[in-house]
Amino acid sequence: AISCARRTKLLSRVACIAAEQSTEGQLPAKVRDHLDSARCIAESNKRSVFWEVRQIRKALASEGVTFILLKGAA
């Protein structure tokens, strides 16, 4: 199941669901390790995207351009 979730790029989503439902403690340690790793990678990616968006917004604002972020950009 871990390899399937990783291959379909859903492992971090599985990790979030497990955390929301408080079921992580019921999982084997190796599975928890994979989920923790996926969650860390997702958080890192999120920080990077937000940083890039802020930089683009600043650059466009200095030129007087309205910034609109469309769905799917992240």
All heavy atoms as an XYZ file, in Angstrom:
566
protein
N       0.820     -1.194      0.000
C       0.000      0.000      0.000
C       0.868      1.264      0.000
O       0.516      2.252     -0.628
C      -0.936     -0.004      1.192
N       1.996      1.222      0.718
C       2.890      2.390      0.775
C       3.449      2.680     -0.615
O       3.446      3.824     -1.065
C       4.039      2.163      1.785
C       3.496      2.069      3.205
C       5.086      3.251      1.672
C       2.911      3.331      3.753
N       3.911      1.640     -1.297
C       4.496      1.859     -2.627
C       3.446      2.362     -3.617
O       3.744      3.215     -4.455
C       5.170      0.590     -3.146
O       4.223     -0.446     -3.291
N       2.229      1.871     -3.508
C       1.155      2.327     -4.389
C       0.835      3.799     -4.114
O       0.698      4.594     -5.046
C      -0.080      1.469     -4.167
S      -1.456      1.911     -5.233
N       0.742      4.184     -2.842
C       0.468      5.578     -2.481
C       1.610      6.481     -2.924
O       1.383      7.592     -3.402
C       0.240      5.699     -0.982
N       2.836      6.009     -2.786
C       3.989      6.809     -3.215
C       3.997      6.968     -4.741
O       4.205      8.049     -5.260
C       5.289      6.160     -2.752
C       6.521      7.013     -3.003
C       7.819      6.339     -2.601
N       7.826      5.695     -1.324
C       8.018      6.292     -0.152
N       8.202      7.583     -0.108
N       8.023      5.604      0.968
N       3.732      5.876     -5.446
C       3.747      5.891     -6.911
C       2.671      6.834     -7.463
O       2.875      7.506     -8.467
C       3.548      4.468     -7.443
C       3.697      4.314     -8.916
C       3.674      2.855     -9.399
N       2.584      2.050     -8.870
C       2.707      1.122     -7.900
N       3.884      0.886     -7.348
N       1.675      0.435     -7.477
N       1.531      6.908     -6.796
C       0.436      7.764     -7.256
C       0.500      9.158     -6.626
O      -0.425      9.950     -6.793
C      -0.925      7.125     -6.947
O      -1.018      6.871     -5.539
C      -1.111      5.841     -7.725
N       1.603      9.431     -5.928
C       1.835     10.746     -5.306
C       0.759     11.101     -4.278
O       0.380     12.258     -4.124
C       1.922     11.837     -6.369
C       2.871     11.520     -7.500
C       4.021     12.454     -7.520
C       4.850     12.247     -8.764
N       5.990     11.440     -8.600
N       0.274     10.091     -3.555
C      -0.753     10.298     -2.543
C      -0.276      9.970     -1.128
O      -1.069     10.029     -0.185
C      -1.994      9.452     -2.862
C      -2.754      9.849     -4.118
C      -3.855      8.839     -4.421
C      -3.339     11.239     -3.963
N       0.995      9.640     -0.970
C       1.469      9.215      0.338
C       1.340     10.319      1.385
O       0.937     10.060      2.524
C       2.920      8.726      0.255
C       3.453      8.039      1.510
C       2.567      6.869      1.908
C       4.878      7.564      1.278
N       1.640     11.552      1.009
C       1.504     12.634      1.988
C       0.037     12.844      2.354
O      -0.275     13.179      3.499
C       2.117     13.924      1.466
O       1.475     14.340      0.285
N      -0.867     12.627      1.417
C      -2.301     12.736      1.725
C      -2.724     11.639      2.685
O      -3.488     11.882      3.621
C      -3.122     12.668      0.423
C      -4.583     12.821      0.642
C      -4.927     14.243      1.109
N      -6.320     14.313      1.482
C      -6.780     14.818      2.614
N      -5.960     15.357      3.496
N      -8.056     14.822      2.873
N      -2.224     10.425      2.483
C      -2.503      9.316      3.398
C      -1.972      9.660      4.798
O      -2.648      9.415      5.805
C      -1.877      8.000      2.881
C      -1.971      6.896      3.922
C      -2.555      7.570      1.586
N      -0.800     10.265      4.848
C      -0.214     10.660      6.134
C      -1.098     11.681      6.842
O      -1.322     11.581      8.051
C       1.179     11.228      5.918
N      -1.606     12.647      6.106
C      -2.482     13.669      6.701
C      -3.777     13.057      7.210
O      -4.249     13.401      8.298
C      -2.789     14.762      5.682
S      -1.376     15.801      5.321
N      -4.339     12.142      6.448
C      -5.581     11.487      6.874
C      -5.343     10.666      8.131
O      -6.138     10.706      9.073
C      -6.154     10.618      5.738
C      -6.658     11.507      4.603
C      -7.278      9.717      6.247
C      -7.018     10.761      3.334
N      -4.234      9.941      8.177
C      -3.911      9.143      9.359
C      -3.749     10.037     10.590
O      -4.208      9.695     11.685
C      -2.650      8.321      9.127
N      -3.135     11.201     10.406
C      -2.957     12.139     11.520
C      -4.302     12.723     11.956
O      -4.574     12.839     13.154
C      -1.999     13.254     11.122
N      -5.138     13.099     10.992
C      -6.453     13.671     11.303
C      -7.335     12.687     12.062
O      -8.100     13.074     12.933
C      -7.167     14.099     10.018
C      -6.582     15.313      9.354
C      -7.148     15.558      7.957
O      -8.028     14.793      7.503
O      -6.685     16.516      7.309
N      -7.226     11.416     11.730
C      -8.061     10.396     12.362
C      -7.392      9.779     13.582
O      -7.931      8.852     14.172
C      -8.411      9.315     11.337
C      -9.268      9.838     10.212
C      -9.645      8.766      9.214
O      -9.210      7.613      9.305
N     -10.458      9.129      8.237
N      -6.218     10.291     13.932
C      -5.464      9.799     15.102
C      -5.239      8.294     15.050
O      -5.348      7.601     16.061
C      -6.178     10.184     16.401
O      -6.335     11.573     16.488
N      -4.908      7.782     13.871
C      -4.673      6.346     13.722
C      -3.192      6.013     13.544
O      -2.844      4.840     13.414
C      -5.450      5.789     12.504
O      -5.084      6.529     11.338
C      -6.949      5.894     12.710
N      -2.344      7.026     13.566
C      -0.913      6.773     13.354
C      -0.330      5.817     14.389
O       0.504      4.984     14.070
C      -0.132      8.085     13.387
C      -0.395      8.967     12.208
C       0.318     10.290     12.331
O       0.138     10.959     13.363
O       1.051     10.633     11.397
N      -0.772      5.946     15.616
C      -0.252      5.104     16.685
C      -0.566      3.636     16.504
O       0.077      2.774     17.100
N      -1.539      3.337     15.688
C      -1.941      1.946     15.449
C      -1.160      1.311     14.299
O      -1.290      0.122     14.044
C      -3.435      1.895     15.136
C      -4.297      2.440     16.250
C      -5.735      2.651     15.802
O      -6.138      2.165     14.747
N      -6.498      3.367     16.594
N      -0.358      2.114     13.626
C       0.385      1.618     12.463
C       1.760      1.098     12.874
O       2.343      1.580     13.851
C       0.557      2.746     11.446
C      -0.737      3.334     10.885
C      -0.445      4.572     10.059
C      -1.474      2.292     10.060
N       2.301      0.151     12.111
C       3.661     -0.323     12.382
C       4.680      0.824     12.256
O       4.463      1.774     11.494
C       3.901     -1.379     11.301
C       2.545     -1.783     10.838
C       1.674     -0.569     11.008
N       5.761      0.713     12.987
C       6.783      1.766     13.010
C       7.313      2.093     11.616
O       7.517      3.265     11.292
C       7.936      1.360     13.933
N       7.538      1.088     10.788
C       8.066      1.337      9.442
C       7.079      2.145      8.601
O       7.472      3.018      7.828
C       8.413      0.027      8.730
C       9.671     -0.622      9.261
C      10.057     -1.818      8.430
C      11.352     -2.399      8.957
N      11.836     -3.481      8.107
N       5.805      1.871      8.756
C       4.778      2.623      8.019
C       4.757      4.057      8.525
O       4.703      5.003      7.727
C       3.390      1.958      8.171
C       2.298      2.829      7.570
C       3.394      0.571      7.536
N       4.794      4.237      9.850
C       4.826      5.592     10.420
C       6.028      6.367      9.913
O       5.924      7.562      9.613
C       4.841      5.539     11.947
C       3.501      5.218     12.556
C       3.462      5.514     14.040
N       4.584      4.989     14.781
C       4.617      3.805     15.387
N       3.559      3.016     15.339
N       5.680      3.401     16.042
N       7.176      5.703      9.799
C       8.383      6.362      9.276
C       8.157      6.870      7.855
O       8.544      7.989      7.518
C       9.586      5.415      9.302
C      10.080      5.126     10.705
O       9.687      5.870     11.646
O      10.850      4.156     10.871
N       7.549      6.052      7.018
C       7.256      6.464      5.635
C       6.293      7.650      5.614
O       6.485      8.601      4.845
C       6.649      5.308      4.832
C       7.648      4.282      4.411
N       8.532      4.487      3.371
C       7.898      3.039      4.873
C       9.280      3.414      3.223
N       8.918      2.519      4.124
N       5.261      7.588      6.449
C       4.275      8.666      6.491
C       4.895      9.954      7.023
O       4.632     11.045      6.496
C       3.070      8.262      7.336
C       2.250      7.086      6.812
C       1.069      6.804      7.735
C       1.781      7.304      5.395
N       5.740      9.839      8.046
C       6.421     11.020      8.585
C       7.314     11.658      7.527
O       7.347     12.879      7.376
C       7.264     10.659      9.812
C       6.424     10.340     11.028
O       5.223     10.713     11.051
O       6.962      9.713     11.961
N       8.027     10.834      6.798
C       8.903     11.327      5.743
C       8.097     12.034      4.655
O       8.466     13.119      4.203
C       9.702     10.166      5.144
O      10.510     10.607      4.104
N       7.000     11.428      4.246
C       6.150     12.031      3.215
C       5.592     13.363      3.688
O       5.523     14.329      2.926
C       5.009     11.082      2.855
N       5.207     13.440      4.957
C       4.667     14.686      5.497
C       5.737     15.772      5.534
O       5.473     16.934      5.197
C       4.078     14.450      6.886
C       3.208     15.570      7.359
C       2.444     15.308      8.659
N       2.970     14.293      9.525
C       2.457     13.058      9.642
N       1.422     12.701      8.922
N       2.990     12.187     10.469
N       6.963     15.416      5.884
C       8.072     16.382      5.903
C       8.361     16.912      4.496
O       8.577     18.117      4.316
C       9.328     15.740      6.475
S       9.277     15.488      8.245
N       8.359     16.030      3.526
C       8.598     16.447      2.138
C       7.478     17.372      1.666
O       7.731     18.399      1.034
C       8.733     15.221      1.218
C      10.031     14.479      1.535
C       8.683     15.619     -0.249
C      10.130     13.108      0.908
N       6.234     17.038      2.004
C       5.102     17.872      1.597
C       5.198     19.259      2.236
O       4.939     20.269      1.570
C       3.788     17.204      1.992
N       5.584     19.325      3.494
C       5.735     20.619      4.172
C       6.846     21.443      3.533
O       6.722     22.649      3.360
C       6.000     20.423      5.667
C       4.767     20.107      6.461
C       3.726     21.213      6.415
O       4.082     22.401      6.508
O       2.541     20.884      6.264
N       7.935     20.786      3.188
C       9.037     21.477      2.528
C       8.600     22.028      1.170
O       8.904     23.176      0.829
C      10.218     20.522      2.350
O      11.251     21.137      1.632
N       7.873     21.214      0.413
C       7.367     21.665     -0.885
C       6.406     22.837     -0.718
O       6.442     23.795     -1.499
C       6.673     20.520     -1.619
C       7.637     19.462     -2.085
O       8.839     19.690     -2.174
N       7.120     18.286     -2.356
N       5.567     22.772      0.291
C       4.615     23.855      0.555
C       5.347     25.159      0.861
O       4.997     26.210      0.321
C       3.712     23.466      1.723
C       2.689     24.499      2.089
C       1.867     24.020      3.277
C       0.945     25.092      3.798
N       0.176     24.618      4.962
N       6.374     25.080      1.715
C       7.157     26.283      2.041
C       7.805     26.858      0.789
O       7.809     28.074      0.587
C       8.228     25.962      3.087
C       7.710     25.911      4.505
C       8.840     25.852      5.508
N       9.744     24.728      5.300
C       9.573     23.508      5.787
N       8.516     23.228      6.520
N      10.441     22.559      5.538
N       8.337     26.001     -0.068
C       8.984     26.456     -1.301
C       7.996     27.154     -2.224
O       8.304     28.212     -2.785
C       9.613     25.282     -2.048
O      10.680     24.742     -1.314
N       6.825     26.570     -2.386
C       5.812     27.164     -3.259
C       5.377     28.523     -2.716
O       5.291     29.501     -3.461
C       4.599     26.225     -3.442
C       3.432     26.953     -4.085
C       4.994     25.011     -4.255
N       5.123     28.607     -1.410
C       4.703     29.884     -0.826
C       5.800     30.942     -0.980
O       5.507     32.101     -1.263
C       4.312     29.729      0.641
C       2.916     29.205      0.827
C       2.704     27.962      1.385
C       1.818     29.953      0.443
C       1.417     27.478      1.565
C       0.526     29.485      0.608
C       0.324     28.239      1.168
N       7.053     30.534     -0.804
C       8.153     31.486     -0.963
C       8.197     31.997     -2.405
O       8.324     33.193     -2.631
C       9.486     30.837     -0.585
C      10.632     31.778     -0.711
C      11.073     32.667      0.220
C      11.480     31.944     -1.858
N      12.143     33.374     -0.265
C      12.413     32.955     -1.546
C      11.535     31.344     -3.110
C      13.383     33.361     -2.449
C      12.500     31.760     -3.994
C      13.420     32.759     -3.656
N       8.094     31.079     -3.364
C       8.134     31.468     -4.775
C       6.970     32.390     -5.127
O       7.146     33.377     -5.847
C       8.115     30.225     -5.664
C       9.402     29.431     -5.605
C       9.348     28.136     -6.382
O       8.426     27.973     -7.217
O      10.222     27.287     -6.164
N       5.799     32.092     -4.613
C       4.632     32.939     -4.883
C       4.844     34.335     -4.311
O       4.533     35.336     -4.968
C       3.344     32.282     -4.322
C       2.175     33.269     -4.309
C       2.985     31.041     -5.125
N       5.384     34.414     -3.099
C       5.661     35.738     -2.503
C       6.654     36.519     -3.352
O       6.486     37.728     -3.550
C       6.196     35.586     -1.071
C       5.122     35.358     -0.044
C       5.643     35.520      1.379
N       6.824     34.724      1.667
C       6.801     33.464      2.101
N       5.659     32.849      2.307
N       7.923     32.821      2.356
N       7.681     35.859     -3.853
C       8.675     36.534     -4.680
C       8.060     37.043     -5.983
O       8.336     38.162     -6.420
C       9.860     35.601     -4.983
C      10.605     35.126     -3.762
C      11.050     36.257     -2.872
O      11.671     37.213     -3.313
N      10.710     36.171     -1.592
N       7.234     36.239     -6.603
C       6.571     36.650     -7.842
C       5.634     37.823     -7.563
O       5.608     38.804     -8.311
C       5.800     35.466     -8.473
C       6.780     34.392     -8.938
C       4.911     35.936     -9.616
C       6.137     33.069     -9.294
N       4.883     37.725     -6.471
C       3.954     38.803     -6.117
C       4.692     40.119     -5.903
O       4.272     41.170     -6.391
C       3.178     38.436     -4.858
C       2.126     39.473     -4.478
C       1.400     39.060     -3.236
N       0.892     37.717     -3.445
C      -0.255     37.258     -3.005
N      -1.036     38.035     -2.306
N      -0.634     36.034     -3.235
N       5.828     40.072     -5.190
C       6.634     41.275     -4.951
C       7.136     41.874     -6.272
O       7.073     43.077     -6.480
C       7.839     40.962     -4.058
C       7.521     40.770     -2.621
C       8.822     40.500     -1.881
C       8.603     39.913     -0.531
N       9.876     39.597      0.139
N       7.659     40.997     -7.126
C       8.213     41.476     -8.401
C       7.129     42.124     -9.261
O       7.358     43.181     -9.851
C       8.863     40.316     -9.157
N       5.964     41.522     -9.315
C       4.888     42.079    -10.121
C       4.319     43.350     -9.502
O       3.971     44.293    -10.218
C       3.788     41.034    -10.331
C       4.180     39.827    -11.178
C       3.051     38.812    -11.214
C       4.571     40.247    -12.580
N       4.230     43.377     -8.174
C       3.700     44.563     -7.497
C       4.587     45.775     -7.743
O       4.094     46.888     -7.931
C       3.563     44.304     -6.001
N       5.887     45.560     -7.788
C       6.802     46.679     -8.019
C       6.626     47.263     -9.428
O       7.007     48.394     -9.683
C       8.254     46.249     -7.791
O       8.659     45.349     -8.800
N       6.049     46.473    -10.325
C       5.780     46.930    -11.688
C       4.322     47.341    -11.868
O       3.906     47.665    -12.980
C       6.139     45.829    -12.695
C       7.597     45.442    -12.695
C       8.485     46.595    -13.116
O       8.109     47.342    -14.038
O       9.563     46.746    -12.515
N       3.546     47.273    -10.794
C       2.141     47.650    -10.864
C       1.241     46.626    -11.520
O       0.142     46.945    -11.961
N       1.699     45.377    -11.577
C       0.927     44.307    -12.215
C       0.125     43.568    -11.143
O       0.661     43.198    -10.099
C       1.857     43.312    -12.948
C       1.073     42.157    -13.537
C       2.656     44.045    -14.012
N      -1.154     43.362    -11.410
C      -2.002     42.609    -10.493
C      -1.632     41.134    -10.565
O      -1.503     40.572    -11.651
C      -3.491     42.786    -10.855
O      -3.793     44.175    -10.820
C      -4.373     42.048     -9.883
N      -1.486     40.525     -9.413
C      -1.088     39.117     -9.329
C      -2.319     38.265     -9.060
O      -3.062     38.510     -8.117
C      -0.069     38.940     -8.201
C       0.367     37.528     -7.998
C       1.236     36.914     -8.886
C      -0.084     36.786     -6.916
C       1.647     35.610     -8.697
C       0.329     35.482     -6.723
C       1.190     34.895     -7.613
N      -2.535     37.258     -9.896
C      -3.629     36.317     -9.708
C      -3.048     34.911     -9.820
O      -2.419     34.567    -10.817
C      -4.733     36.503    -10.771
C      -5.326     37.904    -10.680
C      -5.812     35.442    -10.597
C      -6.287     38.228    -11.799
N      -3.270     34.120     -8.800
C      -2.789     32.747     -8.790
C      -3.962     31.841     -9.134
O      -4.980     31.846     -8.454
C      -2.222     32.401     -7.415
C      -1.559     31.058     -7.268
C      -0.344     30.961     -8.185
C      -1.154     30.827     -5.826
N      -3.825     31.082    -10.192
C      -4.893     30.201    -10.626
C      -4.814     28.852     -9.942
O      -3.731     28.385     -9.578
C      -4.828     30.013    -12.145
C      -4.941     31.292    -12.982
C      -4.762     30.967    -14.456
C      -6.265     31.974    -12.726
N      -5.923     28.219     -9.790
C      -6.000     26.890     -9.192
C      -5.098     25.945     -9.986
O      -5.061     25.987    -11.210
C      -7.432     26.393     -9.221
C      -7.596     25.029     -8.627
C      -9.049     24.605     -8.676
C      -9.167     23.188     -8.149
N     -10.529     22.699     -8.211
N      -4.385     25.111     -9.261
C      -3.511     24.159     -9.909
C      -2.073     24.616     -9.956
O      -1.203     23.863    -10.358
N      -1.807     25.837     -9.521
C      -0.431     26.359     -9.574
C       0.456     25.669     -8.557
O       1.653     25.577     -8.744
C      -0.421     27.869     -9.345
N      -0.100     25.184     -7.490
C       0.700     24.541     -6.455
C       0.778     23.079     -6.753
O       1.510     22.334     -6.285
C       0.105     24.784     -5.084
